[in-house]
């Protein structure tokens, strides 16, 4: 880099790059001096060190060779496209003026040394300004893969990590990075970022980004791109990333030489946070390392975000209160959007003496051990929740989107409260749509409800319905076809052992339906899932994101992290178990192994089709965990399950409890 792009005085640092006899006469190799890659040459008895990067397309000269030319002249030949350079001077043949920079070399008794000029402070780049802006806006974790088209951006991320302002988690597949960022964002409501290179690295992010988008989680995607000078004709790994990310992003921009770089990052994060959506920034390779403009400073969120509190309309409140006052059997239905208002909603339920059911995405927000809890409503739910919905005469719906999987009854009188105006009455008209921040709206209800309400006390009915359901679950625990453990028994043990402050990421498949139906939540447990996208493979990467949140977010520090999946789901990103080992992530993964895509088999049978191509050939997942450096335990008997889970949960690092499960007993 030219001297005018550096700040501070220069000095020369000497680095040993090779032993005296390491490089034979007539040979070249790539060496490293500090962080700089050089081409070391041994030719005609001299050692020469030159820039390793060919000026044509960046080919590594040290991987080439010294080859004869005309008139007994020899040249260093670039291994990529055959460009030539003089072995002693680095000059190109003919009239070309693009020779390589030469560095001072000393042959000492203990080896070959190269002198590198250093400065007290390196140039501040466009990527530095943008990454500093990103951390100013509160991004603490980036998940991804460093590669050839994001190296300038990666260096800026590294600089922030050195300062302690950021943590980078290097994954094995970009899809896992996007799911981890999504899991982090779903848990905390705060943005995390994911990183990929141009082409396939970027496209690998898309599934996890769609998961974040449809479940309203703020995620920032950072993608490398080819140089702008070759953008368009179809360069290696070039795709139209702007178009590829258009539908998944609320904000989607390419970073250009002329961009307002800090502002671009600020707008990306403002859109992600306020819209609870995905923002994407595309970084052409050469733009990342451009020197920042003289007056460029990182952006901050100060003065950029207003209060999220939305006061409900007085008329809508009055109409809602009138219906509540008349109802004899109100029912509170809680969705994922109400997760930050649960204390107030529970207080409202106590005033109304009514049952509270949750959508599957909101499982755990109302703990099942509460006297007014009725469990999950819908396909993954309990008969308790269905019974109370059938018997109610008013539905108070907080932060739910009326998914057909949940099955909220359309014919019942309904008050819907949501902070997203588009969600109100989205699929059908409701009697009273209330636009407002949920906690604030519930507080208005609590303050204005009359002292005397007509509603009956439903607590005794709830206790009776739970007794009936638990008796039914007890009978199902006895089922045994000799093909593995049944789900009722598995989730009884899990309900007992998973701590009340645990974060639990669940996957997609029969294991998920069984979790919703049989697992009984308690305390402050939080459940994460791929809700509207329903993407298999979500749970373990999302658990990595949740673990990251336990390292830096005050509300989640020290909380244990569990993951639940089937064998099909875990197989999607099983290589990233090694990521969890590398970063010493305390994740207890409960894996129900039935050697089948059981949910698909069930759907084939329900449709009167042959069960076809749903069987799976699996390794021993417990042995896999051990080979990777984690803890693995295989369970084939119900009596061995409890000690196995205790062992795995106590292990300081990632663990897998592989349970051989019966595909039919779900």
Beta strands, then each sheet from edge to edge (+ up, - down):
strand 1: 7-18
strand 2: 27-33
strand 3: 36-43
strand 4: 46-51
strand 5: 65-68
strand 6: 74-77
strand 7: 84-86
strand 8: 102-103
strand 9: 105-108
strand 10: 111-121
strand 11: 141-144
strand 12: 167-170
strand 13: 192-196
strand 14: 219-225
strand 15: 251-255
strand 16: 278-284
strand 17: 330-334
strand 18: 356-358
strand 19: 373-376
strand 20: 394-398
strand 21: 414-418
strand 22: 432-435
strand 23: 503-506
strand 24: 526-528
strand 25: 561-566
strand 26: 587-593
strand 27: 631-635
strand 28: 655-660
sheet 1: 1+ 10- 9+
sheet 2: 2+ 3- 4+ 8-
sheet 3: 5+ 6- 7+
sheet 4: 12+ 11+ 13+ 14+ 16+ 15+
sheet 5: 19+ 18+ 17+ 20+ 21+ 22+
sheet 6: 24+ 23+ 25+ 26+ 28+ 27+
end
